[in-house]
Amino acid sequence: MAPRQRSKSRQGWPANLYPNRDGFKYRHPVTKKETWMGTDQARAFAAAKKLNALLIPTDDLVARVIMSNETIADAIAVFRRDDVPARKWAPKTAEVYESVIRRIEGKLGLLPVADVTVKVCATFIREVTDSDRARQQFRLVLGWILACAVEEGWIDLNPALATRRFQHERKRARLTLDMYKAVWAQAAPWLRNAMDLSLLTLLRREDVVTLRFADVRDGHLWVVPSKTEGSTNVRLQIAVAGQLDEIVVRCRDDVASPYLIHRLPERAKPSDRRSKDRIHHTQVLPEQLSRAFAKARDAAGVVGDSPPTFHEIRSLGGALLRDAGWTTERIQALMGHGHASMTEHYLGGHDAPWTEIHI
């Protein structure tokens, strides 16, 4: 069906532009939605021509050939192939990001990258979850994926970078020294050792439970933090003296184990998958450490909407060192952080004075 001819008064006007209230309006050629274009004729004409070039469907065979048909799924494939290996994520981190990538692929995978606008990205990020923290994570990963599309020449700009940054407040309560002492009093001996090791060395739970007696040599504790291995190449050589030496001695109990943190296992059920994850029968798994801490915490009456977890011991230990006179740079080195801002985040929320300690 041929389009209706314009009246003589509008000969030479761009298609889809119409007079409206002493000015002009533009009618979307596909959705038919009308938009006020102001009263300046020259600007309205120029805008209408540009919009028509972008929005009017074309049957141009040449345009069909040269138009990019790559999709978000194609960009994800490039990201997985070229970017992910170089990031050298730890297994847990890789699992989290892969889950995010799969969600993006399931929702946007078939969409051509050329059709991905800021609005498409913003709508997806806002609707994919109710958590601002998770939204920021989806925004980050989507930006990485679309950066690959830019680098491949499929699009000129990364629309994800123009979306809103979501700020989220830390909901988990900080662990105070009084809380720590209360939990410690309710903890089993092996858990007390783990807590004290994390407090003094600022090691994560995954590193605490993998420490071996063989790592203590030449007067030092030699540690390669699992989260930084292969990425920031952090290597820690912590002097074993004072309180740390006392803890190491305390770990040498009457249980024969290669691990500093160990316990005799309870009778395992045949269907218990955790036994398959152990190298040694006395080994404590990270999730077991977290559960034991939570149990002792609850027994100590440290409760709330988001009570502190074992991970908060790192934050408390960092604050104790800061108040003992350590600089942020020294604490950052011990924590294995690549950026001082992350260390400051860990130290935030500990404004009360602390008891001085020495390592």
C-alpha positions in Angstrom: 0.0 0.0 0.0 1.5 3.3 -1.1 1.9 6.0 1.6 -0.5 8.8 1.5 0.8 11.9 -0.3 1.5 15.0 1.7 -0.6 18.1 1.3 0.8 21.0 -0.8 1.5 22.9 2.5 3.8 20.2 3.7 5.6 19.4 0.4 9.3 18.8 1.2 8.7 17.9 4.8 10.6 14.9 6.2 8.4 11.8 6.5 6.7 11.3 9.9 6.9 15.0 10.8 3.6 16.8 11.4 2.5 20.2 12.6 1.4 20.3 16.3 0.4 23.3 18.5 2.4 26.0 16.6 5.3 23.5 16.4 6.1 20.0 15.3 5.7 16.4 16.4 7.4 13.3 15.2 5.4 10.0 14.8 7.5 6.8 15.3 7.3 4.8 12.1 7.0 1.5 13.9 5.3 2.2 17.3 3.3 5.2 16.1 4.2 7.0 19.3 4.2 10.8 18.9 6.9 13.1 20.4 6.9 16.9 20.6 9.8 18.3 18.6 9.6 22.0 19.6 8.8 25.1 17.5 12.1 25.5 15.6 11.5 24.3 12.1 15.1 23.8 11.1 15.9 21.7 14.2 12.7 19.7 13.8 13.5 18.9 10.2 17.0 17.9 10.9 15.9 15.7 13.8 13.2 14.0 11.8 15.6 13.2 9.0 18.1 11.6 11.4 15.3 9.6 13.1 14.0 8.3 9.8 17.4 7.1 8.9 17.6 5.2 12.1 14.0 3.9 12.5 12.5 3.3 9.1 12.8 -0.3 8.1 14.8 -0.8 4.9 14.8 -3.4 2.2 18.2 -2.3 1.0 20.0 -5.6 0.0 23.4 -4.0 0.5 22.4 -2.9 4.0 21.3 -6.4 4.8 24.7 -7.8 3.8 26.9 -5.3 5.7 24.7 -5.1 8.8 26.2 -6.8 11.8 24.2 -9.9 12.9 26.3 -10.7 15.9 24.3 -11.3 19.1 24.9 -11.0 22.8 25.6 -14.7 22.8 28.4 -14.2 20.3 29.9 -11.5 22.5 29.7 -13.9 25.5 31.5 -16.5 23.5 34.3 -14.1 22.8 34.4 -13.1 26.5 34.6 -16.7 27.7 37.3 -17.5 25.1 39.5 -14.5 25.3 38.9 -12.6 28.6 37.9 -15.2 31.2 41.1 -17.2 31.1 43.2 -14.1 31.6 41.3 -13.1 34.7 42.5 -16.2 36.5 39.5 -16.3 38.9 39.5 -18.5 41.9 37.1 -21.4 41.5 34.4 -19.9 43.8 34.7 -16.5 42.0 34.5 -18.2 38.6 31.3 -20.0 39.7 29.7 -16.8 40.8 30.5 -14.9 37.6 29.5 -17.9 35.4 26.1 -17.9 37.0 25.7 -14.2 36.2 26.9 -14.8 32.6 24.3 -17.6 32.1 21.5 -15.3 33.4 22.6 -12.6 30.9 22.8 -15.2 28.1 19.4 -16.6 28.9 17.7 -13.2 28.9 19.6 -11.3 26.2 21.6 -13.9 24.3 19.5 -13.8 21.1 19.5 -10.0 20.9 21.7 -8.5 18.2 24.4 -6.3 19.8 23.5 -3.5 17.4 20.1 -3.4 19.0 21.4 -3.1 22.6 20.7 0.4 23.8 21.3 2.0 27.2 17.6 1.5 27.9 17.8 -2.2 27.1 20.7 -2.6 29.5 19.1 -0.5 32.2 15.8 -2.3 32.0 17.5 -5.7 32.2 19.7 -4.7 35.1 16.8 -3.3 37.1 14.5 -6.2 36.5 16.9 -9.1 36.9 17.0 -8.8 40.7 15.8 -6.8 43.6 19.2 -6.5 45.2 21.2 -3.4 44.5 24.4 -5.3 45.1 23.5 -8.0 42.6 22.3 -5.3 40.1 25.8 -3.7 40.3 27.3 -7.1 39.6 25.1 -7.7 36.5 26.0 -4.2 35.3 29.7 -4.9 35.7 29.6 -8.3 33.8 27.3 -6.9 31.1 29.8 -4.1 30.6 32.7 -6.6 30.3 30.7 -8.6 27.7 29.8 -5.6 25.6 33.4 -4.3 25.8 34.2 -7.4 23.8 31.7 -6.4 21.2 33.3 -3.0 21.0 36.7 -4.5 20.6 35.5 -6.8 17.8 34.1 -3.8 15.9 30.5 -4.9 16.2 29.4 -1.7 18.0 31.0 1.7 18.6 30.0 2.4 22.2 29.4 0.3 25.3 25.8 1.1 26.4 26.2 -0.7 29.7 28.7 1.9 30.9 26.1 4.6 30.6 23.7 2.9 33.0 23.2 3.8 36.7 25.7 2.6 39.2 23.9 0.9 42.1 25.2 1.6 45.5 24.6 -0.8 48.3 25.1 -0.6 52.0 26.9 -3.3 53.9 24.1 -5.2 55.8 26.3 -7.6 57.7 27.1 -6.3 61.2 30.7 -5.6 62.2 32.3 -8.0 64.7 33.4 -6.1 67.8 36.1 -7.2 70.2 33.6 -7.9 72.9 31.6 -10.1 70.4 34.7 -11.9 69.4 35.5 -12.8 73.0 32.0 -14.0 73.7 32.0 -16.2 70.6 35.5 -17.5 71.5 34.3 -18.5 74.9 31.7 -20.8 73.3 34.0 -22.2 70.6 35.6 -25.6 70.5 39.5 -25.6 70.8 40.0 -26.1 67.1 37.6 -23.2 66.3 39.4 -21.0 68.7 42.7 -21.7 66.9 41.1 -20.8 63.6 39.6 -17.6 64.9 42.9 -16.5 66.5 44.8 -17.3 63.3 42.5 -15.2 61.2 42.5 -12.4 63.7 46.3 -12.1 63.8 47.1 -13.0 60.1 43.9 -11.5 58.5 43.7 -14.7 56.3 40.4 -15.7 54.8 38.6 -18.9 56.0 39.7 -20.8 52.8 43.3 -20.0 53.6 43.0 -20.6 57.4 41.7 -24.2 56.9 44.4 -25.1 54.3 47.4 -24.0 56.4 49.8 -26.9 57.0 52.5 -27.3 59.6 54.9 -27.6 56.7 54.1 -24.0 55.9 55.8 -23.0 59.1 59.5 -23.0 58.5 62.5 -20.7 59.0 60.6 -18.7 61.6 57.9 -17.7 59.2 54.4 -18.8 58.0 54.5 -19.0 54.2 51.2 -18.4 52.6 49.9 -18.0 49.0 46.3 -16.6 49.4 44.0 -18.7 47.3 42.0 -15.7 46.1 45.1 -13.9 44.8 47.0 -16.9 43.4 47.7 -16.3 39.7 46.2 -12.8 39.7 47.9 -10.3 42.0 50.6 -12.8 42.8 50.5 -12.0 46.5 53.0 -14.1 48.5 53.0 -13.7 52.3 55.9 -14.4 54.6 54.5 -13.8 58.1 57.0 -13.9 61.0 56.0 -16.5 63.6 56.6 -14.8 66.9 54.7 -13.7 70.0 51.0 -14.5 69.9 51.2 -16.2 66.5 53.9 -18.5 67.7 51.7 -19.4 70.7 48.8 -20.3 68.4 50.9 -22.5 66.2 52.2 -24.3 69.3 48.6 -24.6 70.5 47.6 -26.2 67.2 50.1 -29.1 67.8 47.8 -31.2 69.9 47.5 -34.9 70.2 45.6 -35.3 66.9 47.9 -36.4 64.1 47.2 -34.0 61.2 49.1 -32.1 58.6 46.8 -29.1 59.0 47.0 -26.5 61.7 43.2 -26.3 61.9 41.9 -29.9 62.3 39.4 -32.0 64.0 38.5 -35.6 64.3 35.6 -36.3 62.0 32.2 -37.3 63.1 30.8 -40.6 61.7 30.1 -39.8 58.0 27.1 -41.1 56.2 27.7 -43.0 52.9 25.8 -40.2 51.1 27.9 -37.4 52.6 29.6 -35.7 49.7 31.9 -33.6 51.9 34.1 -36.6 52.6 35.0 -36.6 48.9 36.3 -33.0 49.2 38.8 -33.8 51.9 42.4 -34.7 51.3 42.9 -35.8 54.9 40.3 -37.2 57.3 41.1 -34.4 59.9 40.7 -31.6 57.4 38.2 -28.9 58.1 36.3 -27.6 55.1 35.5 -23.8 54.8 31.8 -24.3 55.1 32.3 -26.3 58.3 34.3 -23.5 59.7 31.5 -21.0 58.9 28.8 -23.3 60.5 30.8 -23.9 63.6 31.4 -20.1 64.0 27.7 -19.4 63.5 26.8 -22.0 66.1 29.2 -20.5 68.7 28.0 -17.0 67.8 24.4 -17.9 68.4 25.3 -19.7 71.7 27.1 -16.5 72.7 23.9 -14.4 72.1 25.4 -12.4 69.2 22.3 -12.1 67.1 20.6 -9.6 64.9 19.1 -9.3 61.4 22.5 -9.9 59.8 24.9 -11.2 62.5 28.6 -11.1 61.8 30.2 -14.2 60.1 33.6 -15.7 60.3 34.7 -13.4 57.5 34.3 -10.4 59.7 37.2 -11.5 61.8 39.5 -10.2 59.0 37.9 -6.7 59.4 38.2 -6.8 63.1 41.9 -7.9 62.9 42.7 -5.1 60.4 41.1 -2.5 62.7 43.1 -3.8 65.7 46.3 -3.5 63.7 45.4 0.0 62.5 44.7 1.1 66.1 48.0 -0.5 67.1 49.8 1.9 64.7 49.9 0.0 61.5 49.5 2.0 58.3 46.8 1.2 55.7 49.6 0.2 53.3 50.9 -2.5 55.7 47.4 -3.8 56.4 46.7 -3.8 52.7 49.8 -5.9 52.1 48.8 -8.4 54.8 45.2 -8.6 53.5 46.5 -9.2 49.9 44.3 -6.4 48.5 45.1 -5.0 45.1 43.7 -1.6 46.0 43.8 0.5 49.2 40.1 1.3 48.7 39.2 -2.3 49.5 41.3 -2.2 52.6 39.6 1.0 53.7 36.2 -0.7 53.2 37.3 -3.5 55.5 38.4 -1.0 58.1 35.3 1.0 57.9 32.7 0.7 60.7 35.4 0.1 63.4 35.5 3.6 65.0 35.7 2.6 68.7 39.1 2.3 70.3 40.6 -1.1 70.4 43.0 -3.0 72.6 46.5 -2.8 71.3 48.0 -6.1 70.0 51.5 -7.1 68.7 52.3 -9.8 66.2 
